[in-house]
Amino acid sequence: MAVDAPPISVPVDIHAHGANAVKDIVFGSVAGIVGKVIEYPFDTVKVRLQSQPAETHLRYHGPLDCFRQSYQIEGLQGFYRGISAPLLGAAYRIAQNVLHASLYPSTTSLPLPALVACGAASGAFTSLALTPIELIKCQMQIPLQSSTSLAPRPLHLITSVYRHYGLLGFWHGQLGTLIRETGGSAAWFGAYEGVSLVFRTFSESVRGDTQKGHLPVYQQMLAGAAAGMSYNFIFFPADTIKSRMQTESVGRVMGGRRTFAAVGRALWQQQGIRGLYQGCGITVARSAPSSAFIFAVYEALRKYAG
């Protein structure tokens, strides 16, 4: 799960202010990619906690233990295995932002329910592109058994999935991604715009400020932090089930894929609600500073470039 770049306001006169729109897109995308690089080790720990076999004794006793064991066996580079796939996803979102800015320039502010609905629709569409990327990412994030074990290569995983299950094999776990992206994106936009509305209302009532421009940076950071936490927490069980499905070996996938409902039911019977939220604490905890950092980088780039 990844944190999106800051929302981009495209000027009404797209021809006169096209350069500013492009700058917003580029700066927001760069900030999002930088945030991905910083938060990726935490994502690796999250996936490893989520995908622990429920039938045996748990390998990790928590996030810190997972960090310790992973570092001892794989070193720092082990936390970044598979990062190329999410960066491809970030590149896709850049293209999506450019297309939106070019074809659908914003002329009026949408009401909050409409923004939430737009976020959900965007998440549903994005899930189709993200599922194959996350399948390879999760396969590469599986922990090595020893320091002498060889890490899987992306091309090998891609050819293996295609050879054993065909093109549809890359969409294993699609329902989990769909639920996470649809609900999570709606929660992200709802939280961000809701917190922003509170700040604007406060400014109008206390200081008489009726300007509808950009919020101060610290308020944008707080709104982004709330948005990131909402995105990660509300639909976390769907992400857990997806991670467990996507970390199954290709041989097991060949022998008969378990459905989203079957994996969820088995996890509930074996570990209960706790199993569905393995890794949630560290994910939500890092989402707040990560989201705030993205906004800080975005604003710094805007000021530096004028």
N, C-alpha and C positions, 0 to 999 in steps of 0.2 A: 502496500500500500504505500503508496507514495503520496507527498503533499503537493498540490497544484500550485502553479505560479499565481501571483496576485491578480485579481480581476482587472481587466484592462478597459478603460473608458476611451472609446474611439470618438473623436470630435465629429460634430455634425457635418462640417464642410470637409469631406474626406479628401478633396483635391487640394485644398489650401493647407491642410494640416496632416497630409499623408505621412510626411517624414516623422512627425511626432508619434503617430500611431505605430509606425514600424519600430521606432525606438522603444515604445512601451512593450511591444511584443518581444523584441530581442532581449531587453533588460529583464523582463519577467521570466523569460525562458532560461536565461543564464542563471538567474537567482534560483530557479527551480532545480537546475542541474547541479549547481553547487550544493544546494540542500540535500540532494539525493546522495552525493558523494559523502557528505558528513554523516547522514543518518543510516547509510547502508549497513555498517556493522551491526547496528541495533536490529535491523530487519533480518539479518542472518541469524542472530540469536533468537528472534521471535519465531522464525520458521523452524528452527531446531527444537525449540520448546514445544511448538504445536505438533510436530510430527513424531514425537517420541512414541514408540510402540506401546499401546495400552495393555497388551497381553503380558508384558514382562516388567521387571523392576525398572523404574524410570532412571534413565542415564543421568539426567541433570536434576539437581534439587532446587533450581531457581536460576534467574538471569546471571547472577554473579558466578555461580558454579559453571554455567555454560560458557561464559566468557573465559574463565580460568582454564577449563579443559580444552576448549577450542584453541586457545593461544598456545598451550603447551604442546599440542599435537601438530598444529598447522601454522602457527605464527601469525603475524599480522595479515599476511596475504590471504589467509584462509577466510577472513571476514569479508573479503571483497570478491570471492569467487562468484561469478555470474552477474557482475555489475553491468557488463556490456548490454545484456538484454534489457534491463530497466532503462538504460540510457537511450536505447532505441525507442522505448515507450515515451520517454521525454521528448525525443525528436518528433514522434507522431503528434504529441500534444502541441508542439510548436507549429506544425503544419495546420493543425485544427484551428489554432488561434489566428493564424494568418488568413485562413479561408473565411473564418467568421468575421474578421475585421474588414476583409475586402468585399464580401458579398452582403453582409448584414450590418451595416453601420448603425449604431445606436442613436436614436433621436430623442427618446424620452426615457425616463426612469420607470422600470416595471415595478408593480407592487410586489411585496414579499412573496405571496403565494405563487405568483407567476415565475419569480426567480427560482423558487424551490422546485417547481415543476420543470423548468428549463434545465436545472442542474440534474434532476433525475433522468430526464430524457438524454442529456449529454452523457451521463454515466452509463446508461444502457447501451448506447451506441459504442462508447469507448471500450466497454467490456469485451466486445467481439475482437478487437485488436489486441487487448491486453492478455487474454487467456493463453494464447500460444507463447507469448513472451514470458509470462509468469510460470508456465509449465517448465520451460528450460531453466529459468532462474531458480526455481525451487529444487529441481533435480541437481543443479550445481551446488546448491547450499547444503545438501545432505552432508553430515559430518563424516570425515575419514575415520577409519578404524584405528589407524596408527600413522606415525610420521613417515613411514615408508610406502604407504598406500598412494596410488596415483589418482589425482583429481580428474573427474570426467571433463571432456572437452565439448564445447557447444555443438560443433559440427557432428561429432559422434552421437550425441544425444538426439539431434535432429534427424539424422539418417536412421537411427535405431527406432525411434517412434514411428517414422514414416514406413519403414520396412515391416514392422510388426503389426501396425494397426491402420495404416493409410492416412490420408489427409485429415480425417475427422479426429484422429488420435490427438492432434494438437489442441483440441477444444475440450479435453478432459478437465472437469472442474469448472465448466462454463457457468453453471447455475450459481455456484458460490461467488464467482467474479461478478456476475450480473447483480446479485443481491447486494454485494458489498459496494459496487460502483454506483448502482441506482440509488440505493438508500443512503450510502455514504456521501455521494455528491449532493443529494438533496439536503442532508444534514449540514454539509460544509457551507453551502450557499445560505441556508437558513440561519446558521449560527453567525456567519460573518456579517450578513446584512442586518440581522437582528441586533447584534452588539453595536454595529455602526449606527443603526437607527437610535439606539439608546444614547450614544455619544452626541449625535446631532440634536436630539431632543433636549438633552441636558444643556448643550451650548445655547440653544434658542431660549430656554426658560431662564437660565441663570445669567448669561452674558448678553442676551438679546442678539446673538449672532444668527442671522438668517441666511448666511451664505451656504450654498449646496456643493461647494468644491471639495477637494480632497481633505480627509481628516489629517490631523497631525500624525507624524510617524509613529509615536508611541501608542496612539489609539488604533492605528492600523495594525500594529504588532499584536496588541491585545485581542483585537477582533480575529486576526489570523490564528493566534494561539487557540482561541475558543473554537474556531472552525476546524483546526487540525485535530483537536481532542474529540470533537463530536464525530468527525469522519471515522476515526479509528475505533471509538468505543462502542457506538450504538449497534453496529452490525459485525462486531468482532467474531462471534460464533460462526458466522458464514465463512469468514476468512480462515478460521481454524479448520473447518471441514474441508475447504478447498485445498489448504496446504497439505493435509493428510492425504487427500486424493492425488495430488500432484507430486508427492514424494514417494509414492509406490513405485516399485521397480517396474521396468518395462515388461519383464517376464510375468509379473503378477497381472499387469494390465492385459497381457495376452490371454492369460488363463481365464479371464472373466472380470470385467470391470465392476467395481462396487459403485452403486449409485450414490448421489448426494444424501438421500434419505437413509440409505443403509449405513453409510459411514457415520452420519450424525447419530443414528439410533445406537450403533455399537459404542460410540464414544460416550454417550449419555449413560448407557448401562454399566460401562466399566469405570468411568471416572466422575460421572455426574456433571453438575454445572461447572465445577472447577476445571474439568478437562476442556470444556468449551472456551474457557478464558485463559488457557495457558499462554503466557507471554503478553497478556493484555496490559499489565502494569507498566512494563518497560516501554511498550509501544505508545501508550497514552502519555507517559511521563516525558518521552523524548519528542513527541509530536508538538507540544507547546513551545519549547525553545526553538525547535526546528522551523516551525511555521513562522514564528516571530523573526528568526534569523533571515528567512527568505525575504520578508518584507524589508528588513534593514538593508540587505544587499541590493534589493531592487531600488530603494530610495537613494542609496549611495551612488549607484550607477547613473541614475537620473541626474543627480547633482553634479557628478564628475563630468558628464557629457554635455551638461548645459541644456 
